[in-house]
Amino acid sequence: MTQHTILLLQTHANRKDTRQWEDHDTVSLAVESVISKFEQRLKQSNPTVRNIQYDINDLQKYIDSLGDVACLVLDPTARAYIPHDRDWFKARVFNHLKRQASAAR
């Protein structure tokens, strides 16, 4: 089932000018967007390293370092967006990576 998702991010806690939002067709696409942002940050921080490796703890720390993370997920039955917090999002990231690891085996 497609769950339209609005991802709300604030990269720095005390800076309102770092607030942003993204529109995604699914929760998984919102998760992939944050993973991509994390990987881009790793590449910028380590420009001479060809193969950067990280684990789920590194990604979770990145998400915790953000000023704010929240999702609004469309519930078609209620015809409303249901808000979800950082912990909910981190659980979705973990499950997403777990599924990817299982598929790669």
C-alpha positions as CSV (number, residue, x, y, z in Angstrom):
1,M,0.0,0.0,0.0
2,T,1.3,3.4,-0.9
3,Q,1.6,5.8,2.0
4,H,2.2,9.3,0.9
5,T,4.8,10.7,3.3
6,I,6.0,14.2,4.1
7,L,9.4,14.2,5.7
8,L,10.2,17.1,7.9
9,L,13.9,17.8,8.7
10,Q,15.8,20.4,10.6
11,T,19.5,19.9,10.3
12,H,20.5,22.2,13.2
13,A,18.5,22.4,16.4
14,N,18.6,26.1,16.9
15,R,18.5,27.3,13.3
16,K,15.1,27.7,11.8
17,D,16.7,28.4,8.5
18,T,17.7,24.7,8.3
19,R,14.1,23.5,8.2
20,Q,13.1,21.6,5.1
21,W,10.4,19.2,4.0
22,E,10.3,16.6,1.3
23,D,7.4,14.9,-0.4
24,H,7.6,11.1,-1.0
25,D,5.2,8.5,-2.3
26,T,6.2,6.0,0.4
27,V,7.8,5.8,3.8
28,S,10.6,3.7,2.3
29,L,11.4,6.5,-0.2
30,A,11.6,9.0,2.7
31,V,13.9,6.6,4.6
32,E,16.1,6.2,1.4
33,S,16.3,10.0,1.2
34,V,17.8,10.3,4.7
35,I,20.2,7.4,4.1
36,S,21.3,9.2,0.9
37,K,21.9,12.5,2.9
38,F,23.9,10.6,5.4
39,E,26.0,8.9,2.7
40,Q,26.6,12.3,1.0
41,R,27.8,13.7,4.4
42,L,30.2,10.8,4.8
43,K,31.6,11.4,1.3
44,Q,32.1,15.1,2.0
45,S,33.8,14.4,5.3
46,N,36.1,11.7,3.7
47,P,36.8,12.9,0.2
48,T,39.9,10.8,-0.3
49,V,38.3,7.5,0.9
50,R,37.0,5.4,-2.0
51,N,34.9,2.9,-0.1
52,I,33.2,4.3,2.9
53,Q,31.7,1.8,5.3
54,Y,29.2,2.4,8.0
55,D,26.9,0.5,10.2
56,I,23.4,1.1,11.6
57,N,24.7,2.7,14.7
58,D,26.5,5.4,12.6
59,L,23.3,6.1,10.7
60,Q,21.2,6.2,13.9
61,K,23.7,8.7,15.4
62,Y,23.4,10.8,12.3
63,I,19.6,10.8,12.7
64,D,20.0,11.7,16.4
65,S,22.3,14.6,15.4
66,L,19.7,16.3,13.3
67,G,17.8,19.1,15.0
68,D,14.5,17.5,14.3
69,V,13.0,14.6,12.2
70,A,9.4,13.9,11.8
71,C,7.1,12.3,9.2
72,L,3.5,12.9,8.3
73,V,2.1,9.7,6.7
74,L,-1.2,9.6,4.9
75,D,-3.8,7.3,6.4
76,P,-6.3,6.9,3.6
77,T,-9.0,5.5,5.9
78,A,-8.9,8.5,8.2
79,R,-8.2,10.8,5.2
80,A,-5.6,12.6,7.3
81,Y,-1.9,12.7,7.8
82,I,-0.6,10.9,11.0
83,P,2.5,12.5,12.6
84,H,5.4,10.3,13.6
85,D,8.5,11.2,15.6
86,R,12.2,10.5,15.4
87,D,12.1,7.2,17.2
88,W,9.4,5.9,14.8
89,F,11.5,7.0,11.9
90,K,14.6,5.4,13.3
91,A,12.7,2.1,13.6
92,R,11.7,2.4,9.9
93,V,15.3,3.0,9.0
94,F,16.4,-0.1,10.9
95,N,13.7,-2.3,9.3
96,H,14.5,-0.9,5.8
97,L,18.2,-1.9,6.2
98,K,17.3,-5.2,7.7
99,R,15.1,-6.0,4.6
100,Q,17.9,-4.9,2.3
101,A,20.4,-7.1,4.1
102,S,18.1,-10.1,3.9
103,A,17.5,-9.6,0.2
104,A,21.2,-9.4,-0.5
105,R,21.8,-12.8,1.0
